[in-house]
C-alpha cells in the first residue's frame, strides 16, 4: 500500500536520532534572542565597570524595550536561507 502512510514512515525513519528542523524564521529569532541577550549583558557590565554605579533601573529598563525591538529587527532583517 503506497498511500499517504508511505511518506509518514519515511519521515519517521529519517528523523530517528536527528533533531527536527525548525522554521527558518524561528531559527533566526532564536539567534537574534541570544545576540540581544549577550549585547544586553555586555552593556550592563560595561556601564557598571565604567561608572561604578548599578545599572538598575535606568540601563536595565531601557534594555528591556531595546531587547524586544532589537530581537524583531535582527530576526526580520536577516538573510533568508533556502531549504
C-alpha positions, 0 to 999 in steps of 0.5 A: 500500500503506497498511500499517504502512510508511505511518506509518514514512515519515511519521515519517521525513519529519517528523523530517528536520532536527528533533531527536527528542523525548525522554521527558518524564521524561528531559527533566526529569532532564536539567534537574534534572542541570544545576540540581544541577550549577550549585547544586553549583558555586555552593556550592563557590565560595561556601564557598571565597570565604567561608572561604578554605579548599578545599572538598575533601573535606568540601563536595565529598563531601557534594555528591556524595550531595546531587547524586544525591538532589537530581537524583531529587527535582527530576526526580520532583517536577516538573510533568508536561507533556502531549504 
